[in-house]
Amino acid sequence: MDEKTIANLRDAGCSEELIEQYASAASGCARICLLKQYRRELLSSIHAEQKKLECLDYLIYQLRSISTGCCSRTSKE
């Protein structure tokens, strides 16, 4: 496996174990399956983090509706 591919896998956040599995996969189809599984895991973690953001946004909304004069609405969020 070439260095460019290894660098790309690392940039994508793949563990060294996954990179080794990818390198030793029997076929291109097996490699695709590994990458798709990892992609599903990443997407799941993104959704979990998005849910956390939505909860925080809701709490901020609630607090803003009852608070005055604190933290301007234009502050970085």
PEVEN-V459908 format. One record per backbone hydrogen bond with DSSP energy under -0.5 kcal/mol. CO is the residue of the C=O (numbers start at 1). NH is the residue of the N-H. If there is no record, write none. Layout:
CO NH
CO NH
This chain:
2 6
3 7
4 8
5 9
6 10
7 11
8 12
9 14
10 13
15 19
16 20
17 21
18 22
19 23
20 24
21 25
22 25
27 31
28 32
29 33
30 34
31 35
32 36
33 37
34 38
35 39
36 40
37 41
38 42
39 43
40 44
41 45
42 46
43 47
44 48
45 49
46 50
47 51
48 52
49 53
50 54
51 55
52 56
53 57
54 58
55 59
56 60
57 61
58 62
59 63
60 64
61 65
62 66
63 66
63 67
72 75
